[in-house]
């Protein structure tokens, strides 16, 4: 029916798409793992990372010329600082006071922050789609790894590699470090954790800062990959990443990556088989099916009692 | 325990609140009445199009074109001895929002509307305008359905997608000599409508459409679609949609090594599209109206536009300008704002516009549409001489 070449290409597309979702899904799942709340503003922090990077690159190239690697590297750092600052501010302003409130309160607050940030960027930064400066992405997009008849761009390899690296890093951090013990203790019981001397507020703030910094890297990679920055980019990718996190078992780090890969592959294969107009249908049908059979997601262990 | 003193204080503040609320209501109603009285000395015209989101630029420039024409008329003393007031509203490119915008223009007493841009907005809004007996001239919606509904007050000052699709389909088959094409559209009235017309034309000429798919308007990752296009063996590609997605899609195709002709319609005819794909992009073809940049009639408008708005005039500002002029000329000749009489004038005579002499047929469409194929050359769009 379809040639094996096309099928292979579609599988690579699906994995790349899954890796993009995974980068964002990790942020969702990490905050959920610690706080038991869905940080709906995570997608917007990701989008702010995109804009911060591109505007920083613009400023740097105006200041000292077009040095691709230097400007891009500094741009990513600026994006991480910006996103981390927004992530921290979100936690400090919108969530910390609501930590002991009913679970719907921080959730609503998160949706509010998400809308606020989206339209803040829309009104103040750009109402239009902004193209990612090709001069900077060409380095990664025009060079390919050739395996037989298949081309894989360096950017895709970078996205995929980064996803794995971050997943392993987070897994190690949570399970094998002193900080990870503090994180897990905070996740289990905040009061008890504070009684044994764990600075709960700092641990939670750290979770947001780390998650937001990672979202910024994801934002830069995705805007290079899609060639475009737009104020509602976080909404769509965020929704899919959230779905992926649920699919894999929210709160579970490898689960988020697994869920994202399944989602990406489902969408790509749907595009091949039925056409892209069906991709949302198959995606959410699959989510329903998985949740019917495994209500806690594929790798979910903890009872999803909140939200 | 409820503190009785506190409760009394709450009672007091509640009654105070009621007092201020009623005061506010009275003041607002009063202001509205005063407002009504004051505005009877002007003629209101609605300018409705997408002004935000990814199609913002093309919609905004269209309305700015209309605004220049209105300013010119106002400088000459207005129409029917009254100044013309424009009400500019943003439909965000969304059908539901467009209906709200239409209703609010009807409620505000607009006698005519120049808009909208997206066919998906123009068509649902047209029903509201028709019920409110308001003349509607769209400078940019090309879906045939708009004028096929039989509304007496609906006019279109650009071509239709069946004309545009025929040109694009013929160009792909006859000029580029292709036999197999892939088509992707954005699932809107405009995108899918145009894509279907291209498919019809291309197949009627004996060609094969190897892929015909839709994609959501908010999707930015086209890599899977590009792989499918590649696998389908298409020799050419048609995009039925707007420039916000068209640009990144074209870039993605080139990055994934597909250099087949990229053909699209007026929705990609914008500077942002060129900025995204790059000024040196090869094998890109767009269907659009004829080139007016070299016409002497266009020069005063282009100069005025640049002076007033300090940016490029966009694809549809000339059409916005022509639409406003045709409307005001018709009102001037009818010597009334009565929609039946104005519509009768619009359908009975020809109008001198920047794009030449135009006439409306009984449906409200132009009697002649002048679609030609354009390409990108040296960072600018240029009309091609070899049209089918």
Interface residues (C-beta under 8 A of the other chain):
Chain A: X2 X3 X5 X6 X9 X10 X12 X13 X14 X16 X17 X20 X122 X127 X128 X129 X131 X134 X141 X142 X151 X153 X225 X226 X227 X228 X230 X232 X233 X235 X236 X267 X268 X271 X272 X275 X276 X277 X280
Chain B: X52 X53 X54 X56 X57 X184 X187 X212 X213 X214 X215 X216 X218 X219 X220 X221 X222 X223 X224 X225 X226 X227 X228 X230 X231 X244 X247 X248 X251 X252 X255 X256 X257 X272 X275 X276 X278
